[in-house]
Amino acid sequence: LVFGKEFSDHWLRVNWNKSSGWDQPFITPYQKLQLDPSSLVFHYAIECFEGLKAYRDKNDKIRLFRPEQNMKRMNISAKRLCMPTFPEDAFLNAIKELLKLEKNWIPNQRGYSLYLRPTMIAVDPMLGVHNPEEVILFVIASPVGPYYPTGFKPVSLFASTTEVRAWPGGTGCYKIGGNYAPGILPALEAQQKGYQQILWLQEKKITEVGTMNLFCLWKNKKSELELITAPLDGQILPGVTRKSILELCQEWKEFKVSEATWDIDQLIQALDEGRVVEMFGAGTAAIVSPVNKIFYDGKDYIVPCQDNVAGLLTRRLMDTLLDIQYGDKPSPWSVVVD
């Protein structure tokens, strides 16, 4: 299965306009949108979106993973772009109705799922930057396979010293299209140099990797075993997988867990001193993605990666989160669609 290339038979749509508010959600056969060429979304990127997955468990039940977090985050993104917020429970219930209809599109093998893409776009047929007065909220669904179909494949990172993904006071913490398009060219240039992903820096501060949150398990300067990731300072996307990893590790109480500012110089020093245990990115698509190399300032630095596959914590987090997502491990994070 190629990610995002094939779509299920139906989609969910809700219309909104300033005078009458939200219409009732409706599900129709998948079809093309007809929009005026002057629609706001085409000119000023007034759109936001989410990404979550539906799973089928061993008892053939449909499950979602922490979907309320996606609903909450999407409303936060919509509000930032002056689009209307929506009733989260009602919209989630409508998504569940779509899933019931499209159940046969949900693969029943571990690692496979139905990817859901809720999207909100401003469609006023009028040029000029202004608050949206007409909006479409919709959900499309695409069956997807494992991010690593033949097992973990660690990625190499190119630490960019010229481009930034986000900046103080910007929109880095919102899931909006305008955050993604500018990252395509730097990512392509990194790939042309032989690296799979960009390590985004902001004045040497480590922020994210590609479109994922970044974690490092290391021994800090106090010789404490610590899992560190950048704090939610307005530049970091508050990932659902990120949140889940932090909460799991805090529950395990086996090492220090920190949301703290860290920079590339600290990381390079820790690599040179052999204090880094493992590194990985985290997001909905891959869950966790091991890192084995970083290029910075003209030099490659090797990141420990057991058997050049994945570190022990990376593997444990992958197994635990998959167990929860497919209902093999009881957890309130796994929501059954009745």
C-alpha positions, -999 to 999 in steps of 0.1 A, spaced: 0 0 0 14 34 -10 6 60 16 -22 84 7 -27 72 -29 -58 51 -26 -90 63 -9 -121 46 5 -156 48 -12 -171 75 10 -161 108 27 -176 129 55 -184 166 50 -198 195 70 -204 230 57 -203 262 77 -210 298 69 -210 329 91 -247 336 90 -261 301 98 -232 283 115 -226 245 111 -248 224 89 -254 187 97 -226 163 88 -233 141 58 -215 112 42 -215 108 4 -196 87 -21 -160 99 -26 -160 127 -51 -141 157 -64 -146 191 -48 -159 220 -69 -146 253 -57 -144 288 -71 -109 297 -83 -110 327 -59 -116 305 -28 -95 318 1 -77 284 6 -60 287 -28 -46 321 -22 -38 325 15 -34 289 27 -63 292 52 -65 255 60 -57 230 88 -57 193 90 -52 163 112 -39 127 108 -51 97 128 -57 60 122 -84 34 126 -75 -2 134 -93 -36 134 -85 -57 164 -85 -95 167 -122 -95 175 -129 -75 143 -138 -44 163 -128 -9 150 -105 11 172 -92 47 173 -61 59 192 -67 89 214 -89 106 188 -101 133 212 -65 147 211 -68 152 174 -102 169 177 -88 192 203 -57 200 183 -76 207 151 -99 232 169 -68 250 182 -54 252 147 -87 264 132 -90 291 159 -55 303 150 -65 308 114 -98 326 123 -119 296 112 -148 283 133 -143 257 160 -166 226 158 -183 205 185 -156 179 190 -178 150 203 -203 154 175 -176 155 148 -159 125 163 -192 106 163 -197 115 126 -162 101 120 -172 69 137 -203 66 114 -179 69 84 -157 42 98 -187 18 103 -196 23 67 -160 19 55 -151 -10 78 -141 -33 49 -115 -7 40 -98 -11 73 -70 -38 70 -71 -65 97 -33 -71 99 -10 -57 126 8 -27 113 -20 -19 88 -47 7 93 -71 32 77 -55 66 78 -80 94 84 -74 130 72 -98 155 87 -93 188 69 -108 223 72 -106 248 44 -118 284 39 -138 287 6 -151 322 4 -151 331 -33 -134 365 -27 -99 377 -29 -83 398 -1 -70 386 32 -99 384 56 -117 363 82 -133 333 65 -171 334 61 -175 300 44 -157 268 55 -158 231 46 -148 205 71 -143 171 57 -127 137 63 -112 113 37 -98 79 44 -68 59 29 -57 23 37 -20 22 47 5 -4 55 34 -5 80 59 24 77 86 -2 79 72 -32 60 104 -53 64 113 -40 99 130 -9 113 152 11 89 171 38 108 173 72 91 202 97 87 196 134 94 210 165 79 212 193 105 203 225 86 221 256 96 203 278 70 166 269 70 142 269 99 109 251 102 94 275 128 104 306 148 93 324 180 58 339 176 51 318 145 28 290 138 50 259 144 27 245 170 -3 244 147 -11 217 122 -16 239 91 -5 235 55 16 266 56 41 249 79 47 220 55 51 234 20 83 254 28 100 222 42 98 203 9 128 219 -8 152 216 22 141 180 26 147 173 -11 182 190 -9 190 168 21 180 137 2 202 147 -27 231 148 -3 223 113 9 203 120 41 167 109 47 154 137 69 161 173 80 171 180 116 155 214 122 174 238 143 164 273 155 195 293 165 212 259 173 182 248 194 170 213 184 134 214 175 120 186 152 131 161 126 113 162 92 76 162 102 82 144 135 90 152 171 125 142 181 137 123 212 171 114 226 179 89 254 213 99 268 233 103 300 232 139 308 261 158 324 249 147 358 253 111 346 215 106 348 198 85 322 174 109 306 149 110 277 148 145 264 126 162 238 120 199 230 94 217 251 61 230 237 73 265 234 51 275 204 75 262 178 69 225 184 39 205 172 22 189 202 21 154 187 -2 128 200 25 101 197 49 125 215 24 130 243 19 92 246 56 85 247 62 110 274 33 96 295 44 60 290 80 67 300 69 87 330 46 58 341 76 34 337 98 55 360 130 39 348 148 71 337 144 109 339 119 123 313 124 159 303 107 184 281 136 209 279 155 231 256 186 214 242 209 224 214 231 208 187 263 216 205 251 197 236 241 168 214 275 167 195 294 168 228 273 139 241 279 119 209 317 126 212 317 115 248 297 84 242 267 95 263 240 91 237 221 58 240 197 62 211 176 87 192 143 85 174 116 106 157 79 101 166 47 107 148 14 91 136 28 76 104 59 58 117 51 58 154 88 58 161 117 61 136 153 53 148 182 76 139 217 63 131 236 93 118 236 131 119 255 155 96 264 188 111 289 215 103 307 194 76 309 162 96 289 130 101 283 118 136 273 82 142 243 77 166 242 44 185 215 22 170 215 -15 182 224 -38 153 219 -8 130 182 -14 134 167 3 165 175 9 202 158 -10 230 136 19 240 126 26 204 116 -11 200 98 -12 233 78 20 225 68 6 191 56 -27 206 37 -10 234 20 15 213 10 -11 186 -3 -33 214 -25 -5 226 -36 6 192 -48 -29 182 -64 -36 216 -39 -63 226 -30 -42 257 -60 -27 276 -58 11 277 -82 40 278 -63 54 249 -78 28 226 -114 38 217 -137 11 204 -161 23 177 -195 7 186 
